Amino acid sequence: MYNFQNMISNKRPFNLWKFYLSRYFRIFPVVITVFLFYITLGKFCEHGVYHPDNLHDIEVWREYAWSQFICIANFFLESGMSFSLAHLWYVHCDSQLYLFTPIVFLFYLKFSKKTSLVFMFLALFISICTVFIVGYLITYQYTVVSAEYSALYKMPYFRANPWILGLICAHFYIQMIKSPLKLNKMFFEGIPTI
């Protein structure tokens, strides 16, 4: 959102393909390198305390290797699988949310800034309510930590709250920088570290 607003204020055109490809080539060469190392040479590495037998895990990931390349592997994670690659679900979930970012940009261009902000707050409210209701229903029907909740935890619609909040913060950050009452830059850089 920050880069998009800077492009619009400097009258530079927004290229959708460049937007998506820059994300893909910035993140996924490293992800794919780690993944390919794991499915080829992972069986020769120490297994660790979390996953004493990773041979089955490697075979499952070889079967679902295509899902890593198109960023949907978080939909194929099985319960108790892939402790070695457990962190990759977030990269894919974040990339799936990134696909929807131009919708927010479209609202920002077509409507006023206040309407865009209302849209983002409404989306945040709906997302929070969805997570709360679904989470409550699952934990009420099953146990507090169930396989169903663990599966939902890795889904983009369950993880959209911080993404939407980040868009809202970027909107306010840009407005504060452009305001005549410019605050100290250290104030803005110091807030995230607190």
LINZIBEL-V405403 format. One record per pair of residues at least 6 apart in sequence whose C-alpha atoms are under 8 Angstrom apart, sorted by the first residue. I is the first residue (numbers start at 1). J is the second residue. D is the distance in Angstrom with one decimal. If there is no record, write none. Layout:
i	j	d
I	J	D
I	J	D
This chain:
i	j	d
1	105	7.5
1	167	6.0
1	170	6.0
1	171	6.9
2	170	5.5
2	171	7.1
2	174	6.7
4	14	7.6
4	105	7.5
5	174	7.5
7	13	7.0
7	14	7.2
8	14	7.8
16	102	7.8
20	99	7.6
31	88	7.6
32	68	7.4
32	69	7.2
35	68	7.9
35	85	7.7
38	58	7.3
39	58	5.3
39	59	7.6
39	61	6.9
39	62	6.4
42	54	8.0
42	58	7.5
43	54	6.9
43	55	6.3
43	58	7.6
47	53	6.6
47	54	6.6
50	83	6.6
51	83	6.2
51	84	7.3
57	81	6.3
57	82	5.9
64	73	7.6
64	76	7.6
67	73	4.7
67	76	7.8
71	92	4.9
71	93	7.9
71	95	7.0
71	96	7.3
72	92	6.0
72	93	7.7
72	96	7.8
73	89	6.7
73	92	6.8
74	88	7.8
74	89	4.7
74	90	7.7
74	92	6.4
74	93	6.8
74	154	6.1
74	155	6.9
75	154	7.7
75	155	7.1
77	151	7.8
78	151	7.9
79	147	6.5
79	150	7.7
79	151	7.4
89	154	6.4
90	154	7.1
93	154	7.0
93	155	6.4
93	156	5.1
93	159	7.6
94	156	7.2
96	156	6.6
97	156	6.3
97	160	7.0
97	163	7.4
104	116	7.3
104	120	7.6
107	115	7.8
107	116	5.5
108	116	5.3
117	168	7.1
117	171	7.9
120	164	6.6
120	167	7.7
120	168	6.7
121	168	7.7
123	164	7.4
124	160	7.9
124	161	6.0
124	164	6.0
124	165	7.1
127	157	7.3
127	158	7.5
127	160	6.7
127	161	6.2
128	161	6.5
130	158	7.9
131	158	5.9
135	149	7.0
138	146	7.9
138	148	7.2
138	149	6.6
139	145	7.2
139	146	7.4
139	149	7.5
152	158	6.5
153	159	7.1
176	182	6.7
176	183	7.7
177	183	7.6
